Amino acid sequence: MWNTRWMTLSTLAGLFVAVAFTTSIPMYADGALKRVVSQTLQENSEGLPAGSMLIRYQSTDGKTDLESFRNVDQYIREDIKSDIGFPQEVSQRSLTIRSSEVSPEDPTKVDASRTRKMTIASFEGLKEQVEMAGGKWFADTPDADGTVQALMMEEALFRNDLHVGDVLLYSVAGETLRVQIVGAFKPADDNSAYWYQGLEGLMNYLYVSDPVLLDDLSAKRGIPIQIASWYSAFDLREIQTSQLAPLSSKLNRIDIEVYKKLKDTRLELSFAEMLSQFRRDSIQLQTMLFTLAAPMIAMVFYFITMNTQQALERQRSDIAVLRSRGASTRQIFMLFLLEGTLLGIVALLIGPLFGWFMAKSIGSANGFLHFVDRKAIPVGFSTDGILAGVAAVLVAIAATVIPALVFTRTSIVDYKRQMARGDRRPFWQKWFIDVLLLGVAGYGWYLFNERQMVTFKTGMTTDQLNVQPFLFFVPALSIFAAGLVFLRLFPLLLKLFNAIGKKVLPVPFYLTLTQLSRSAKSYYPLMILLILTLGLGVYNSSAARTIGLNSEERIMYKYGTDVVVQTVWEGTPEFKPPSQQGGGSGGGSGGGGGQGDRPAPTKFNYNEPPFEVFRTLPGVEHAARVLQTKSSLTISGKTAGQATIMGIDNVDFARVGWLRKDMYQINPYKYLEWMGQVPEGAFISSNVAKKFDLKRGDMVQTVIQEQTIEFIILDVVPYWPSLYPDQTPFLIANLGYIYDQAPLIPYDVWLKMEPDAKVQEIIPVLQEKGIELASVSSMRSELTTQSKHPARGGVFGILSLGFLVTIIVSLSGYILFWFFNLSRRVVQIGILRAMGLSRKQLTGMLLLEQIFTAGLSIGLGIGIGKLASLLFLPFLQTTDNSTNQVPPFRVVFEATDTNRLYIVVGVMMTIGVALLITHIRRLKVHQAVKLGEER
């Protein structure tokens, strides 16, 4: 390990990354689950708590087996509580006997003419939940004459015209009980989960102590328990993903166990379904994140394997000598296994700490490579995370020791024979595995395409289709396969260059081609690593940008601007004179009862709220009036169906509206300029224009407020902010022209806000101005809500960290490869210097090697990554309903991300050049050229 310490340290770093990556996903999923549970608890704050459980026994035969009852009571109160393992926020056991009509013992004190049906009940823990309103607390035993002391709610006493001290006669099971009301109470907290039944349903209860009901009424007097209920509300805020499955299993078992212990006892309410939903969401989240992270994790394992192979290559002669001196394969293998195990243990101890930090980073992701300081997700260590880390270590150890196992079977003679046959093709070229993988990637693209076609035809979403996890790996697989196919062609390209320029090429160029042609196989690990890392980097960055931008643009298009304000307009109806004939318009039900004489409003005369106020609101950059109303279109005297008429002020709309230029054939601001030049001009949706073959200059009519308005078609547009042509055709016209032709009708106000302005600040200002608001819709609020969704944060977090890991792995792999490549070729370089090659020529030769291998791989990786993005990213639109994919989906390449990759490439090449220059300058010919071999 010390002789190859740099390789060992790089392998250990790779193990750290692999363990951190794999442990961070379960940690993040646990934290996301806790946040979802907290939100669920808040959402259910008005009803029963999310962790509620209710078990109920109801006697069906008029008998109660008290021994069985005590068994089930102990099981519920002790065993179930310990099995669930979460603290109880509140618990209640209530017992009731059969209800009965009661009569007063002294009719002179209590009105006996009233019918009162009461129920004797005992509530465990009642004393802690109430406040006494009069009288005293009941006794735990009956009086000497058998009188049972009871409490009632203060409100219940009032409703039943009863008072503290009244005695009631309660007939049940052939006995007449004497019940005295000794006190009144009121709940300490009406909203407490303890009163899960609702206070209204408890008004006619006579509350007695538990010993009285169980020991006296049931055990001694033989009165059966009619209903027994056990209610508990558990605090689930600290639940972990690993606890979901066993807890669900225990909850499902409760129903069977309680029925076995006491017949007619059932679990009526539990949080098993909620846990199942949490588990489904958690599994879906972890599956999605693992599938996104799998290519990056596989890349890290490949980096570990490449380092191990380079270290083994340096020790191969030592291994062969040990084998020739009598060391067994097992002994040598155990040395490497011990080395891998030690590294794995260190990585398993330290890696989860990095995983915790990565999980925190995932939780703070607000976009690709955009981390914000928001409320942290409660991330902690979990069993699932540790198991994932152990699995990563085992795979990494396998990746390090399997090559060692192959090398330990090689004797010194086999080693020399293999060195003499260094031009043998690798196994994946012999068996055409690269071509096979490329075919699998092509089939994956075909499955993607078929799924998208099904989605477009049926309108089904991806969740409703049979989604194969294999499809998530196709882009990474295609990049890997394309890289392998290129490596198959690489020697042929070298031979072609050599044949073309053999006689004219300078010496460094010729030596480079000769070296690469003879030992191309040794450069394959570096080349495939660079192709894979940079290809995945380009694809992941483009995928993240594409997902983020398209989801944001859908919301932007939906609203059309930052804030949409609807104000309340006061309107006065205008009535048409009553029709003298039965069949007039609007008299569809015109028959009896004088309905035909009732005047019907034909239009409204509205008072417009002041608009200029909106321009001066705090944080508002621009404001615009936007009218949207439904009306029928008439084309050439024929009805074309209902459409949305949007009236706008073209100058103001240009300042506030969200317009994406690539959605239109002409710059949309040019459209707005045309509207200013032609007042009666309008734009019509392309689906209507196509159906009726409308052209520029054609006339269309519509009716608004009983006024016919004619428009001239200026052009056809496929989309317009906030309007969906597939749902309703639309027509865009000048608002001023519409109001010149028809009376005022209400419009919305669209606001363009300053970058950091808050919507909440404009509401009180408008109220002070006397403007009544009907609704305020904010695009930014929905974007913020969307950005906080655990799945979205997880996707961007994983892709961001994966991009950073890609950069680190490619940079580290490149530097390590060339460092050990130059170290291994000391004798060769020394011989070339001794033969007369100048330092300048030698530097040029090695630099050309880097360009032909690393440079070509870098360019190919970036190119394949962009090609994979163009081929596969369009299928991301099937994750939403394709019929609502407005605005059109587009694949995004952010120049910033590509520039980051170019910077990394520049740093890599610079370090590579610095390494070879330093190496050549330090080279001493008399030490390099010696008898024997390199060590």
DAFENDA-V754129 format. One record per backbone hydrogen bond with DSSP energy under -0.5 kcal/mol. NH is the residue of the N-H (numbers start at 0). CO is the residue of the C=O. Records with the same first field share a line. If there is no record, write none. Layout:
# DAFENDA-V754129
NH = CO  CO
This chain:
# DAFENDA-V754129
4 = 1
7 = 3
8 = 4
9 = 5
10 = 6
11 = 7
12 = 8
13 = 9
14 = 10
15 = 11
16 = 12
17 = 13
18 = 14
19 = 15
20 = 16
21 = 17
22 = 18
23 = 19
24 = 20
25 = 21
26 = 22
27 = 23
28 = 24
29 = 25
30 = 26
31 = 27
32 = 28
33 = 29
34 = 30
35 = 31
36 = 32
37 = 33
38 = 34
39 = 35
40 = 36
41 = 37
42 = 38
43 = 39
44 = 41
46 = 43
51 = 48
52 = 231
53 = 268
54 = 229
55 = 265
56 = 227
57 = 263
58 = 225
65 = 63
68 = 64
69 = 65
70 = 66
71 = 67
72 = 68
73 = 69
74 = 70
75 = 71
76 = 72
77 = 73
78 = 73
79 = 74
80 = 75
81 = 77
82 = 78
83 = 79
84 = 80
88 = 86  232
89 = 232
91 = 230
93 = 91  228
94 = 121
95 = 226
96 = 119
99 = 117
101 = 115
102 = 168
104 = 166
106 = 104
108 = 105
109 = 105
111 = 109
113 = 110
115 = 101  113
117 = 99  115
118 = 203
120 = 205
121 = 94
123 = 92  121
125 = 122
127 = 124
128 = 125
129 = 125  126
130 = 185
132 = 183
133 = 183
135 = 181
142 = 146
145 = 142
147 = 177
148 = 146
149 = 179
150 = 206
151 = 182
153 = 184
156 = 152
157 = 153
158 = 154
159 = 155
160 = 157
161 = 156
164 = 180
165 = 162
167 = 178
168 = 102
169 = 167  176
170 = 100  168
171 = 169  174
174 = 171
176 = 169  174
178 = 167  176
179 = 147
180 = 165
181 = 149  179
182 = 149
183 = 133
184 = 151
185 = 130
187 = 128
188 = 128
191 = 188
194 = 191
195 = 192  193
197 = 194
200 = 197
201 = 198
202 = 199
204 = 201
205 = 118
206 = 150  204
207 = 120
212 = 208
213 = 209
214 = 210
215 = 210  211
216 = 211
217 = 212
218 = 213
219 = 214
220 = 215
221 = 217
222 = 216
223 = 221
225 = 95  223
226 = 95
227 = 56
228 = 93
229 = 54
230 = 91  228
231 = 52
232 = 89
233 = 50
234 = 86
235 = 233
238 = 235
242 = 239
243 = 239  240
244 = 240
245 = 241
246 = 242
247 = 243
248 = 244
249 = 245
250 = 246
251 = 247
252 = 248
253 = 249
254 = 250
256 = 252
257 = 253
258 = 254
259 = 255
260 = 256
261 = 257
264 = 261
265 = 55  263
267 = 53  265
268 = 53
274 = 270
275 = 271
276 = 272
277 = 273
278 = 274
279 = 275
280 = 276
281 = 277
282 = 278
283 = 279
284 = 280
285 = 281
286 = 282
287 = 283
288 = 284
289 = 285
290 = 286
291 = 287
292 = 288
293 = 289
294 = 290
296 = 292
297 = 293
298 = 294
299 = 295
300 = 296
301 = 297
302 = 298
303 = 299
304 = 300
305 = 301
306 = 302
307 = 303
308 = 304
309 = 305
310 = 306
311 = 307
312 = 308
313 = 309
314 = 310
315 = 311  312
318 = 314
319 = 315
320 = 316
321 = 317
322 = 318
323 = 319
324 = 320
325 = 322
326 = 321
331 = 327
332 = 328
333 = 329
334 = 330
335 = 331
336 = 332
337 = 333
338 = 334
339 = 335
340 = 336
341 = 337
342 = 338
343 = 339
344 = 340
345 = 341
346 = 342
347 = 343
348 = 344
349 = 345
350 = 346
351 = 347
352 = 349
353 = 349
354 = 350
355 = 351
356 = 352
357 = 353
358 = 354
359 = 355
360 = 356
361 = 357
362 = 358
363 = 359
364 = 361
365 = 369
366 = 369
369 = 366
370 = 368
371 = 363
373 = 371
378 = 376
385 = 381
386 = 382
387 = 383
388 = 384
389 = 385
390 = 386
391 = 387
392 = 388
393 = 389
394 = 390
395 = 391
396 = 392
397 = 393
398 = 394
399 = 395
400 = 396
401 = 397
403 = 399
404 = 400
405 = 401
406 = 402
407 = 403
408 = 404  405
409 = 406
410 = 408
411 = 319
414 = 410
415 = 411
416 = 412
417 = 413
418 = 414
419 = 415
420 = 416
421 = 418
423 = 420
428 = 425
429 = 425
430 = 426
431 = 428
432 = 427
433 = 427
435 = 431
436 = 432
437 = 433
438 = 434
439 = 435
440 = 436
441 = 437
442 = 438
443 = 439
444 = 440
445 = 441
446 = 442
447 = 443
448 = 444
449 = 445
450 = 446
451 = 447
452 = 448
453 = 449
454 = 450
455 = 451
456 = 452
457 = 453
458 = 454
461 = 877
463 = 460
464 = 460  461
466 = 464
468 = 466
470 = 467
471 = 468
472 = 468  469
473 = 469  470
476 = 472
477 = 473
478 = 474
479 = 475
480 = 476
481 = 477
482 = 478
483 = 479
484 = 480
485 = 481
486 = 482
487 = 483
488 = 484
489 = 485
490 = 486
492 = 488
493 = 489
494 = 490
495 = 491
496 = 492
497 = 493
498 = 494
499 = 495
500 = 496
501 = 497
504 = 500
509 = 505
510 = 506
511 = 507
512 = 508
513 = 509
514 = 510
515 = 511
516 = 512
517 = 513
518 = 514
521 = 518
522 = 518  519
523 = 519  520
526 = 522
527 = 523
528 = 524
529 = 525
530 = 526
531 = 527
532 = 528
533 = 529
534 = 530
535 = 531
536 = 532
537 = 533
538 = 534
539 = 535
540 = 536
541 = 537
542 = 538
543 = 539
544 = 540
545 = 541
546 = 542
547 = 543
548 = 544
549 = 545
550 = 546
551 = 547
552 = 548
553 = 549
554 = 550
555 = 551
556 = 552
557 = 553
558 = 554
559 = 555
561 = 750
562 = 750
563 = 776
564 = 562  748
565 = 774
566 = 564
567 = 771
568 = 566
569 = 606
570 = 568
571 = 604
572 = 570
573 = 602
575 = 599
583 = 580
586 = 583
589 = 586
590 = 588
594 = 591
595 = 590
596 = 593
597 = 594
601 = 573
602 = 573
604 = 571
605 = 603  743
606 = 569
607 = 605
613 = 610
614 = 610  611
615 = 611  612
616 = 613
619 = 616
620 = 618  751
621 = 751
623 = 749
625 = 747
626 = 646
628 = 644
630 = 642
632 = 640
633 = 700
634 = 637
637 = 634
639 = 632
640 = 632
642 = 630
643 = 728
644 = 628  642
645 = 643  730
646 = 626  644
647 = 732
648 = 624
649 = 647
652 = 648
653 = 649
654 = 650  651
655 = 651
656 = 652
657 = 559
658 = 656
660 = 658
662 = 659
663 = 660
669 = 666
670 = 666
671 = 667
672 = 668
673 = 669
674 = 670
675 = 671
676 = 672
677 = 673
678 = 676
680 = 677
681 = 711
682 = 731
683 = 714
684 = 729
685 = 716
688 = 684
689 = 685
690 = 686
691 = 687
692 = 688
693 = 688
696 = 712
697 = 694
699 = 710
700 = 633
701 = 708
702 = 631
703 = 706
706 = 703
708 = 701
710 = 699
711 = 679
712 = 697
713 = 681  711
714 = 681
716 = 683
719 = 722
721 = 556
722 = 719
724 = 722
726 = 723
727 = 723
730 = 643
731 = 682
732 = 645  730
733 = 678  680
734 = 647
737 = 733
738 = 734
739 = 735
740 = 736
741 = 737
747 = 625
748 = 564
749 = 623  747
750 = 562
751 = 621
752 = 750
753 = 618
756 = 753
760 = 757
761 = 758
762 = 758
763 = 759
764 = 760
765 = 761
766 = 762
767 = 763
768 = 764
769 = 766
770 = 765
771 = 769
773 = 565
774 = 565
776 = 563
778 = 561  776
779 = 561
781 = 777
782 = 778
783 = 779
784 = 780
785 = 781
786 = 782
787 = 783  784
788 = 785
792 = 788
793 = 789
794 = 790
795 = 791
796 = 792
797 = 793
798 = 794
799 = 795
800 = 796
801 = 797
802 = 798
803 = 799
804 = 800
805 = 801
806 = 802
807 = 803
808 = 804
809 = 805
810 = 806
811 = 807
812 = 808
813 = 809
814 = 810
815 = 811
816 = 812
817 = 813
818 = 814
819 = 815
820 = 816
821 = 817
822 = 818
823 = 819
824 = 820
825 = 822
828 = 824
829 = 825
830 = 826
831 = 827
832 = 828
833 = 829
834 = 830
835 = 832
836 = 831
841 = 837
842 = 838
843 = 839
844 = 840
845 = 841
846 = 842
847 = 843
848 = 844
849 = 845
850 = 846
851 = 847
852 = 848
853 = 849
854 = 849
855 = 850
856 = 852
857 = 853
858 = 854
859 = 855
860 = 856
861 = 857
862 = 858
863 = 859
864 = 860
865 = 861
866 = 862
867 = 863
868 = 864
869 = 865
870 = 866
871 = 867
872 = 868
874 = 871
875 = 872
876 = 873
877 = 874
878 = 875
879 = 876
883 = 880
884 = 881
885 = 883
893 = 891
894 = 892
897 = 893
898 = 894
899 = 895
900 = 896
901 = 897
902 = 898
903 = 899
904 = 900
905 = 901
906 = 902
907 = 903
908 = 904
909 = 905
910 = 906
911 = 907
912 = 908
913 = 909
914 = 910
915 = 911
916 = 912
917 = 913
918 = 914
919 = 915
920 = 916
921 = 917
922 = 918  919
924 = 922
926 = 923
927 = 923
928 = 924
929 = 927
